[in-house]
Amino acid sequence: MKQILAFGDSNTWGLVPGTGERYPEHVRWTGILRKAVSKSGYTVLEDGVCGRTTVFRDPFRSGLRGVDSIAQYQKTDSLYAVILMLGTNDCKTVFHASPEQIGRGLEQCLDRFEALIPAGRILVISPLLLGRNVWRPEKDPDFDRHSVETCSALKGIYAAIAQKRGNLFLAASDHAAASPADDEHLNAEGHEKLAAAILRASVFLSRV
């Protein structure tokens, strides 16, 4: 079967807003997508890691640089397409990263994936908008007000990068919103909406 890699962070892993638990497969956008494409000879590989960034090294948690994790797919002959959704964690205050710097991190990830598959079979997804109160202690104080502004700028940055490189592009924020429970993660309805948007945006799945 042709493998579609879903490579991302906690919104790819399926974190439940406010609890930290994981949604079951049939609720996660990756699981919904897998079910939709399975009869057409595709399968979806889930590689979502909570806290994952594009290239930024978290001083408190190891193994979260997305660019470092791509090497494991160099020997995967059946990799057909990639859905790449990163950037939320890059907005954390500890990294002090501008939208442009985060875009450069995205391009490093794309460099690695484009060495494996054609650029036109990579769907770049800009992240959900962070809610304006995400930085509050009861939510995620790893962010601040500036993080919210940085995240909102990623849509334009990512769209320009994808157009330049010949990737497909989708803005998650055009189709779903972060749950008010934590101002950061998809709720069940958001997973469903994102899965539907990905199916529409992915021309490599046009026969599904």
PyMOL commands that set and color helices and strands:
alter all, ss='L'
color gray80, all
select helices_A, chain A and resi 10-13+29-40+66-73+89-91+93-95+99-114+119-121+145-165+172-174+188-201+203-205
alter helices_A, ss='H'
color red, helices_A
select strands_A, chain A and resi 2-8+42-48+79-85+122-126+168-171
alter strands_A, ss='S'
color yellow, strands_A
deselect
rebuild
show_as cartoon
